Every structure is written in C-alpha cells, then in structure tokens.
Amino acid sequence: MGNLLASASTAVLATSGYMRAITNLKTVLLSLGSAIGAVMLVYGGIKFAMAFRQMDQQGEHQAVYSVVAGGILVGLSALVTALT
C-alpha cells in the first residue's frame, strides 16, 4: 500500500514539471508574438507616413497590410493570454 502511494505522488510531480515547461513555452511564445506585432505596427505606421508624404498609393496599401498584420498579432496574443 505504501508503494502505491509513493508511486502516485511521483506521477503528480512528473505531471507538474511537464505542465510548468508547457506554461513557460506558452508564455515565451505569447510574449514574442506580442513584441513582433508591436514592431510591425510601428514599422507599418512609419511606412505609411513615408508613403503618404510621397503620394505613393502602392506604398500606402502595403503599409496598411503591415499595420493590420501587427494588430492581429497583438490582438491574438492578448486574447490567448486572457483566455488561459
């Protein structure tokens, strides 16, 4: 009976370490996604301002895509963080 109890507590410790590694990986990936999204937002904003100044419609169009992609990355990171 004692061996069964010791075996059960070892399994719980192994699961705890496994979940901690998954949680750490999730945190790193969400932080990385949020940071990349923020950089894309700033880059797209600067790109849009430069294209607007030069009256370059193609550049403005591409810059809006960069801003939208950055916003989606930041938004998805925030949503996943809030749900977990």
N, C-alpha and C positions, 0 to 999 in steps of 0.2 A: 504494500500500500504506500509506503514511503517513497519507493522508486517512482511510482506513478505520479505522485505529487511533485517530485523534483523534476520529472520529465515535462510535466505541464508548465511549470514555471520557466523552464528553459525555452520552450516553444514561444511563450509570450515575450520573452526577452528578444528572441530572434526576430519576431514579427515587429517589435518596437524599433529595432535598429533598421530593419528593412523600410519601414514607413518613414523613419526620420530621413533616410537617404532620398526617398522619393519626394518628400516635402522640401528638402533642401534643393533638389534639382528643379522642382516646380518654381520655387522662389527665385532661383537664379534665372531661369528662362523667362519668367514674367518680368523681372527687372530689366533684363536685356531687351526684351520686346518693347517695353515702355520707353527705354532710352533710345533705341533705334527709331521708334515712332516720333519721339520728340525732335531728334536730329532731322528727320525727314520733314517735319512740319516747319522747322526753322529754315532748312535749305529750300523748300518749296516756296516759302514766303519771300525769301531773298531773290530767288529765281524769278518769281512773279513780278516783283518790283522792278527788277532789271529789264525784263521783257516789256513791261508796261511803259517804262521810260523810253525804250527804243521803238515802241509801237509795233512789237513783234507778236502777232496773234498766235503763231505756232508755238512760240516760247511760253506765252501765257497759258495756252492749252496744256502743255506738258507740265508746267508748274502747278496747275490746279490738280493734275493727277498725283503729283508728289505730295501735295498738301492733303488730299483725300486719303492716300495710302498711309501717310503718317498718322492722320486722325483715326483711321481704322485700327492701326496697330496699338495706339494708346488706348482707344476705347475698348478693344478686346482684352487688353491686359488688365484694365480696370474692372471689366465685367467678370473675368475669370477670378481675379483676386477677391472681388466682393462675394462671389458665389461659393468660394471654397474656404 
